[in-house]
Amino acid sequence: ELMDGGAAPAMVLLFVLYGVSVAAFTYCISYCFRSHATAQIVVLVLNLLCMVLLIASFIMQQLEATCAADRALRYVYRLLPGYSLGNGLLQLSLLKQLGFLNTDCSKGSSTYNPLDAPTFEPFSPDVAGAPVAFMAVESVAYFALAIVIDIL
């Protein structure tokens, strides 16, 4: 599924930007600790938290009562590069089914018709577009923050 429908460039870009953004993010986190072992454990726990957030977000997205809250929280979750990578890959793997899943919180409305489900492109904001954009900005922002911290 990840190689069909032009999703391969989006997938490659997700991995490249993840590598750059997580390196800068990890470098920033490392300044919070005196011991490199403690920093490594915290980074590992944060990456595990990303997977938990990914699963929780996917479930919240499907429930009418929590869908709107999830849409707002995703902006916070995407500050973690691991969440952005996981979310982008999950959305790419579900590319053909996204129109039938509750991605815009309208499933409970009277106007929702599964036969009129929208189609998505790999770089649509609801697929890999937003995660790619967030990781691109994070790569620069976390790198700049690391340089500022290093200078101070």
C-alpha positions in Angstrom: 0.0 0.0 0.0 2.8 2.4 0.8 4.2 2.1 -2.8 0.9 2.6 -4.6 -0.7 5.8 -5.8 2.4 7.9 -5.6 2.9 7.4 -1.9 6.6 6.4 -2.2 8.0 10.0 -2.5 5.9 11.0 0.6 7.2 8.0 2.5 10.8 8.7 1.6 10.4 12.4 2.6 8.9 11.3 5.9 11.9 9.2 6.7 14.4 11.8 5.6 12.8 14.6 7.6 12.3 12.3 10.6 16.0 11.6 10.7 16.9 15.2 10.6 14.2 16.4 13.0 14.7 13.6 15.6 18.5 14.2 15.6 18.0 17.9 16.4 15.2 17.1 18.9 17.4 14.5 20.7 20.3 16.9 20.8 18.0 19.5 22.5 16.7 17.0 25.0 20.3 15.9 25.8 21.0 19.3 27.3 18.5 18.7 30.1 20.5 15.9 31.6 24.0 15.5 33.0 24.2 11.7 32.3 24.1 10.5 28.8 22.4 7.3 29.9 19.6 9.2 31.5 19.1 11.3 28.4 19.0 8.1 26.3 16.4 6.5 28.5 14.2 9.6 28.4 14.5 9.8 24.6 13.5 6.1 24.4 10.5 6.7 26.7 9.4 9.7 24.6 9.6 7.6 21.4 7.4 4.9 23.1 5.0 7.7 24.1 4.8 8.7 20.5 3.4 5.3 19.6 0.9 5.4 22.4 -0.2 8.9 21.3 -0.5 7.6 17.7 -2.8 4.8 18.7 -4.8 7.0 21.1 -5.1 9.7 18.4 -6.3 7.2 15.8 -9.0 5.9 18.2 -10.1 9.4 19.2 -10.3 10.4 15.6 -13.0 7.7 15.0 -15.2 8.7 17.9 -17.6 11.5 17.5 -17.2 12.7 21.1 -13.4 13.0 21.0 -12.8 13.8 17.3 -12.7 17.6 17.7 -10.4 17.3 20.7 -8.1 15.0 18.8 -7.9 17.4 15.9 -6.6 20.1 18.3 -4.3 17.8 20.2 -2.6 16.6 17.0 -0.8 20.0 16.7 0.7 19.3 20.1 1.5 15.7 19.4 3.3 16.7 16.1 5.9 18.5 18.2 7.4 15.0 18.7 9.0 13.8 15.5 8.2 10.2 16.3 4.5 11.0 16.3 4.7 12.9 13.0 6.5 9.9 11.4 4.0 7.4 12.7 1.0 9.5 11.8 2.3 10.1 8.3 3.0 6.4 7.7 -0.3 5.4 9.2 -2.2 7.8 7.0 -0.3 6.7 3.9 -1.0 3.1 4.6 -4.7 3.9 4.9 -4.7 6.2 1.9 -7.5 4.4 0.0 -9.7 4.0 3.1 -9.3 7.6 4.5 -12.4 8.8 2.8 -14.4 6.2 4.8 -12.7 6.9 8.1 -13.7 9.8 10.2 -10.9 12.2 9.4 -13.0 15.4 9.5 -15.3 14.8 12.4 -18.4 14.7 10.2 -19.4 11.1 10.5 -22.0 11.8 13.1 -23.6 14.7 11.1 -26.7 14.3 9.1 -24.8 15.4 5.9 -22.2 12.6 6.1 -22.6 10.2 3.1 -20.0 7.4 2.8 -20.7 7.3 -1.0 -19.5 10.9 -1.3 -16.2 10.1 0.6 -13.4 12.4 -0.5 -10.2 11.0 -2.1 -6.8 12.0 -0.7 -3.4 12.5 -2.3 -0.2 11.4 -0.5 0.8 15.0 0.2 -2.7 16.2 1.4 -2.5 17.8 4.8 -4.7 15.0 6.2 -2.2 12.4 4.9 1.5 13.1 4.9 1.4 16.8 4.2 1.0 18.1 7.7 3.6 15.6 9.2 6.1 16.6 6.5 5.5 20.3 7.1 5.9 19.9 10.9 9.1 17.9 10.6 10.6 20.3 8.1 9.9 23.2 10.5 11.0 21.2 13.5 14.3 20.3 11.8 15.2 23.9 11.5 13.7 25.0 14.8 15.2 22.3 17.0 18.6 22.7 15.2 18.5 26.5 15.9 17.5 25.9 19.5 20.4 23.4 19.9 22.8 26.0 18.6 21.4 28.7 20.9 21.6 26.4 23.9 25.1 25.4 22.9 26.2 29.0 22.7 24.7 29.9 26.0 
